[in-house]
Every structure is written in structure tokens, then in C-alpha cells.
Amino acid sequence: MTISQKELKKSKDLVEKLLRVNGNKYNDWLHQQHQQFIEENQDLILQALSAFTGQEEEEEKSEPKVAEQVSVKPQSIPVTQN
């Protein structure tokens, strides 16, 4: 289903107004929706990561590569207050 920009803006404006009436902010609500979607799809994410690391391990067995260290630092996502 394709949603036009006009329909999307109309829905967003209505949700923003309803949230404002209830004392909530759209960006906070949207972030919460994203987090919920990620949590609901956590199994899929883990399967994809497992498949990726499994594939990577197979490549390493067939072709030895120079080890690279990658530093991953956890980052928080700032929430913009309107």
C-alpha cells in the first residue's frame, strides 16, 4: 500500500495534536514506537546477526585474513524536546 505525502502529513498532524492534548510529545512517542518495533523483531535481528557471523566465520576458515579490531562504543540517541 502506497501512502501519499498528503495522507502521511494529515495523519502525523492529527497524532501530534492528540499527543499534545494528552501532554506528550510526538518525537518521544515516535522513539517509543521505534523501540517497540525493534523489541518485537528482536528474534529476526538476532537470526540475521547469527547468519552474518556464521557466514563471516566460514569466510575466515577458507581465507585467513589479517585480524582487525573495531571499537564499538554504545551511544544514546538524543531525544529532541519540542
C-alpha positions in Angstrom: 0.0 0.0 0.0 1.4 3.3 -1.0 0.6 6.4 1.1 0.8 9.8 -0.4 2.7 12.6 1.3 -0.5 14.5 1.8 -2.1 11.5 3.7 1.0 11.0 5.7 1.1 14.6 6.8 -2.5 14.6 7.7 -2.1 11.5 9.9 1.0 12.9 11.5 -0.6 16.3 12.3 -3.6 14.5 13.9 -1.4 12.3 16.0 0.7 15.3 17.1 -2.4 17.2 18.2 -3.8 14.2 20.1 -0.5 13.6 21.8 -0.2 17.3 22.7 -3.7 17.2 24.2 -2.5 14.3 26.4 0.7 16.1 27.4 3.0 14.0 25.2 5.5 14.9 22.5 5.5 13.5 19.0 9.2 12.7 18.9 9.1 10.9 22.3 6.2 8.9 21.1 7.8 8.1 17.8 11.0 7.0 19.5 8.9 4.7 21.7 7.3 3.2 18.6 10.7 2.5 17.1 11.9 0.8 20.3 8.8 -1.3 20.5 9.2 -2.4 16.8 12.8 -3.3 17.5 11.9 -5.3 20.6 9.1 -7.1 18.7 11.5 -8.1 15.9 14.4 -9.0 18.2 14.3 -12.6 17.1 14.7 -11.6 13.5 17.6 -9.3 14.3 19.4 -12.0 16.3 18.9 -14.5 13.5 20.3 -12.1 11.0 23.3 -11.3 13.2 23.9 -15.0 13.7 23.7 -15.7 10.0 26.1 -12.8 9.3 28.6 -14.0 11.9 28.2 -17.6 10.7 28.9 -16.5 7.2 31.9 -14.5 8.3 33.3 -17.4 10.2 33.1 -19.6 7.1 35.0 -17.0 5.1 37.7 -16.8 7.7 38.2 -20.6 7.6 38.6 -20.6 3.8 40.7 -17.4 3.5 42.8 -16.3 6.5 42.7 -12.5 6.9 44.6 -10.1 9.0 42.7 -9.5 12.2 41.2 -6.1 12.6 40.0 -4.7 15.8 36.9 -2.5 15.7 35.9 -0.5 18.7 32.2 -0.2 19.2 31.1 2.4 21.8 27.5 2.4 22.9 25.7 5.6 22.0 22.5 7.0 23.3 20.0 8.5 20.9 19.2 12.1 21.9 15.5 12.8 22.1 14.6 16.2 20.8 12.2 18.1 23.1 9.7 20.3 21.1 
